[in-house]
Amino acid sequence: MPSPRCRVTVIGIGYLGLTHAVCMAELGHDVLAVDTDAAKVAMAAGGEAPFFEPGLEPMLRKNLDAGRLRFTTSYAEIAEFGDVHFLCVGTPQAADGSADLRYVDAVVGALAPGLTRRCLVVGKSTVPVGTARRIIARIGDLAPAAGEVDVAWNPEFLREGRAVQDSLSPDRIVFGVTSPWAAALLRDVYATPLANGVPALVMDLETAELVKVAANSFLATKISFINAMAETCEAAGADVTRLAEALAHDERIGGKFLAPGLGFGGGCLPKDIRAFRAAADGLGLASVAGLLAEVDAINTSRRARVTDLAREAVGGSLAGKLVAVLGVAFKPGSDDVRDSPSLDVCGRLCQEGAVVTVHDPVAIANARQVMPHLRYAETVTEAAHGADLLMHLTEWPDYRAIDPAALGRVVASRSVVDGRCALDADHWRSAGWSVRVLGRP
Ligand code: NAD
């Protein structure tokens, strides 16, 4: 049976929204995507992704050419077009740590007055529990067809760097709904992945909103747990890499998200656990808020610890030292530098007077916007030229393939800090390097 073809709109074409729009078109739907950023809309309409994501751009072009995907800045156009409206705008961190919902509120304010017939508004952004109910109330006030507009929550679990694959073949699809009609329509929208065996989990709105923050909090906790073990290993003279390997053999624990190092960053985990913490505080849940506060504190403490290792490596003072940093994206496979642990460390090194030169395969342009005062290099060799210290801060696979003997010929001092516990320390040592690794003797 052919999959139903739905008229879908996607609101906000950032990392989440553009990927979702392209993948909805790839699934055969007619897609119209809107963003308030006219430059982004023009780029996407011209077949260019405004950010780096493997496989996204060819799929964008293919679906533009097939006529299944269009872009606009007009809310009137999307309100008229869509049977299903996916809300994908940002929910950044507010000054007090809570989620800033101004973009979500602006979308509802702009979209609802144009909703004149039956349709489904589906939230995908990560929001505090209770947001969907608030949106229902506002749509009730603002939409001409208020009684016929349904709201659902369909949280997104994609990972940057694997976003296309995650969107087309997710581990699960979560539908938070208030009516059988909404659940049936979402089953039509996701007919292909569901037919391919992806499980659909249908639940109430509040649980669906919470699934996303709970998943991110669990992942963050796992990373901070192994980093707390790294700190313990440093104090006890043990080796966290071997410890993690031994833990991973227990299938109840598993090896994923158990890599010790500089910790998590990016546009999601840090802000999501802080928003959850603020929401837990608001619900009077002191122990939940306390758990998340510790996870956050352990994570950020690793940035200071890596800076300590750098200072030790250059003999006690970073002032005037030339430091080459490998990797600034918040993780490999992405050009995203939002809350990048590496950029944070670069800032700390500069504050202590180091002269920092950075290399990254794809994130240089974004990093330059945030930290224009750093030096940027096109190649690893150029970054390392004359360096007193090399720091490995984002674990791009290319960096594991570096020949330490060859690189050793261009640096001033063969000294490396591996903030990601990912380089082959023995190999580097045998090429004459002094190697410092978080959590290892
Ligand atoms: P982003 O900042 O990359 O994109 C947000 C987009 O929304 C921007 O293009 C912005 O111009 C647009 N926008 C803002 N106000 C608008 C408006 N009123 N109308 C239309 N467009 C508007 O953010 P992102 O990383 O794509 O994240 C979006 C949401 O998805 C967040 O809640 C995030 O937590 C969640 N999420 C992100 C990821 C990820 O990997 N990036 C994964 C899962 C969930």
Boltz pocket constraint, residues with backbone or C-beta under 6 A from the ligand:
constraints:
  - pocket:
      binder: B
      contacts: [[A, 11], [A, 12], [A, 13], [A, 14], [A, 15], [A, 16], [A, 17], [A, 34], [A, 35], [A, 36], [A, 37], [A, 40], [A, 88], [A, 89], [A, 90], [A, 91], [A, 103], [A, 106], [A, 107], [A, 124], [A, 125], [A, 126], [A, 127], [A, 156], [A, 157], [A, 158], [A, 159], [A, 160], [A, 267], [A, 268]]
      max_distance: 6.0
